[in-house]
Amino acid sequence: MKNRIYPQGIIQEDVFTLASTGARVGKSYSSLIAPKTITQSRKDIKDWTQAQNMTKLEENPKWWMLEQLKDNIFLDAHLKSQYKNRILSALSVKAELKKPNGEVDKEQTALINDSVWAKKINKHILDSIYRGFSLIELSLNAEKELQVTLIPRENLNPRDGYLYPDYMDDKKIQYRKAAEYGKWILEFNDNDDDGLFNSAIPHVLMKRFAQSCFSELAEIYGIPPRSLKTNTQDPVMMARATKMMKEMAAAAYVIIDESETLEWAKGAVTSGDVYTNLIDVCKSEISLLFQGAVIGQDTKHGNRSKEESSQNLLNELIDNDLDVRATYWNTIVIPALVQIGIIKGEVTYGYEQSENLKQLWDMTKDVLQYKNVDDEWIKEK
């Protein structure tokens, strides 16, 4: 292994050694990551503000806190459903590789549609829309099969192109200056956007807060607290009262002396509308962020025309996701795979043109009385 001096003056053990054949051996970037134990704690808007401020520092900005917040909000069921509804639709569209003459390269098209590594690349490309960026590492295993590894986002500085082996430390590697960048190390990054998850963080945190308050309200009004008067100076009477209150129910209770008076504070009489309204607002904002509309969830104000127009908005977002996926394949992924030897020849990544079969059948029915239509063509369509 050689030593490499990075532009920051930090001497690191050479990450890669390139064999004469161009195959990569030795250590990888992912092996440099120091494992960390992550604890779960309650998050609030203050944490989000602090995390964003850390990414805007002039020197050694860190993304680990913001990325851990994005991981945290992914536990929200509503956000996860909106995310999967959109990303799975984009992932389900099969691609095709075309030769310069416009002919489809069937063998290589089947390769990228059926291989696990291509599906992983597609997911990491689309995740850059939600998370802001993705940095992946390619490698070949002993069977010469392509492997795809995602570099942990909390260890990266996507603004300046740094990798922190330990995100708590300031030692860094400028991965964009490495010889492997563009071949074994591929980056999908929009420097002007921190991703949809970043915009969803405050809505998920407020929704979580409202659900917690609603839960406490249900506990208070559903199982009201109890009180019992007894002689608290008598150990026997006190033990008897405590046992009795514990065995009666699970509600909170208080035991006071016969000479004491306990008054219950009168709170606002509510059924929890303020919390349900806040939860509904947060859910609507998350839906608008990911799907452009509230689809199939607003049963109170929903109707068929609204659902159809909302679905059209979602389809436009999915089409845009597919354009992003195709752009990254044509500009970054395919050139790298050609250098590695996975893809051969000059090909262009695209999608099979889909047909509106209902519209095609209606047009076919209208023309049948004027022109003969081949039966085999009708069966095929």
C-alpha positions, 0 to 999 in steps of 0.5 A, spaced: 500 500 500 502 507 498 501 513 502 497 518 498 497 526 500 490 529 499 489 536 498 488 538 505 495 535 507 492 529 511 496 523 509 491 517 508 493 510 507 491 509 499 484 507 499 485 503 492 490 499 488 489 498 481 491 492 478 494 492 471 488 489 468 484 495 471 480 491 476 480 494 483 483 490 489 485 492 496 481 497 501 474 500 499 471 507 501 466 503 505 471 499 509 474 506 512 467 508 515 468 507 523 461 504 526 457 508 530 452 506 536 446 511 534 441 512 540 434 514 539 431 520 543 425 525 542 427 530 536 424 537 535 424 543 531 430 545 535 434 539 533 432 540 525 435 548 526 441 545 529 442 540 524 441 545 518 446 550 521 451 544 521 451 543 514 452 551 513 458 552 516 464 555 512 469 550 515 468 542 516 460 542 515 457 536 517 451 532 515 451 527 520 445 530 524 441 532 519 441 525 515 440 521 522 434 526 522 432 523 516 432 516 518 428 518 524 422 521 520 422 515 516 419 511 521 413 515 520 407 510 517 404 516 513 411 519 510 413 511 508 407 510 505 407 516 500 415 515 499 413 508 497 407 509 493 412 514 488 418 510 488 415 503 487 412 506 481 418 509 478 422 503 480 417 498 476 418 502 469 423 497 465 428 500 461 431 499 455 438 500 452 438 503 444 444 502 439 446 509 435 442 506 430 435 506 434 435 498 435 434 496 442 440 492 445 436 486 447 441 482 451 444 488 455 437 491 456 435 484 459 441 484 463 440 491 466 432 489 467 434 483 471 440 484 475 440 486 482 445 491 482 441 495 476 435 495 481 440 498 487 443 503 482 436 505 480 434 506 488 440 510 490 439 514 484 431 516 486 433 516 493 437 522 491 431 526 490 428 524 497 435 525 501 439 530 497 444 526 494 447 518 494 454 516 493 455 509 491 461 504 491 462 499 485 466 493 486 467 486 483 466 480 487 470 473 486 465 471 481 466 477 477 459 480 479 458 487 480 456 489 487 453 496 489 455 499 496 452 505 499 456 510 502 453 512 509 450 519 508 452 521 515 459 521 513 459 525 507 460 532 505 456 533 499 457 540 498 465 540 498 466 533 496 469 530 503 468 523 506 469 523 514 471 516 516 469 518 523 463 523 522 465 526 529 472 527 527 475 532 522 479 528 518 477 527 511 478 525 504 476 529 498 473 523 494 472 527 488 479 528 487 480 520 487 482 517 481 476 512 482 471 517 482 467 516 476 468 509 475 468 505 481 465 511 485 459 514 483 455 520 485 448 522 484 447 529 487 443 536 487 447 541 490 441 546 490 437 541 494 437 537 501 431 533 498 424 532 500 425 528 506 429 535 509 422 539 507 418 533 511 422 533 517 418 539 521 411 536 519 413 529 521 416 532 528 409 536 529 405 530 527 409 526 532 408 531 537 400 532 536 399 524 536 403 524 543 399 530 546 392 526 543 395 520 547 395 523 553 389 526 553 385 520 551 389 517 557 386 523 562 379 523 559 379 515 558 381 513 565 380 519 570 385 519 576 382 517 583 383 519 590 382 516 597 382 519 604 385 515 609 389 516 616 396 517 612 400 516 619 397 509 620 402 504 616 397 499 616 391 503 614 396 506 609 398 499 606 391 497 606 389 503 602 395 503 597 393 495 596 386 497 594 388 502 589 393 498 586 388 492 585 382 496 583 384 499 576 390 501 572 389 509 572 393 514 576 391 515 584 393 519 590 392 517 597 391 523 602 390 524 609 383 525 612 384 532 614 387 534 607 383 537 601 385 535 594 382 539 588 382 537 581 384 543 576 379 544 571 382 544 564 379 546 557 373 541 555 375 538 548 375 532 544 381 533 541 379 536 535 385 541 536 390 535 535 386 531 530 386 538 526 394 539 527 395 531 525 391 532 518 394 538 516 401 535 517 399 529 513 396 533 508 403 537 507 407 530 507 402 528 501 403 534 497 410 534 498 411 527 495 405 526 491 403 533 489 396 532 492 392 528 497 390 522 494 385 517 496 386 519 503 381 525 504 374 521 504 370 527 507 372 532 501 374 526 496 370 525 489 372 521 483 374 528 479 379 530 484 382 523 485 383 523 477 386 530 477 391 528 483 393 521 480 395 525 474 399 530 478 403 524 481 404 521 474 407 527 472 412 527 478 413 520 476 415 521 469 420 527 472 423 521 476 424 517 470 427 523 467 432 524 473 434 516 473 435 516 465 439 522 465 444 519 471 444 513 467 446 516 460 451 521 464 454 517 470 452 510 470 453 507 463 460 511 462 462 507 468 460 501 467 463 501 460 470 502 463 469 496 468 467 492 462 459 490 464 456 494 459 459 494 452 458 498 446 455 505 445 448 505 448 443 510 450 438 509 456 431 510 455 424 507 456 419 503 452 414 507 450 407 505 453 401 505 449 394 507 452 390 501 450 383 503 452 384 509 447 387 505 442 381 500 442 376 505 442 380 508 435 380 501 433 373 500 434 371 506 430 375 504 424 373 497 423 367 499 419 371 502 414 377 498 414 379 491 415 384 490 421 389 484 422 386 479 427 393 477 430 395 485 431 388 486 435 390 479 439 397 482 440 395 489 443 
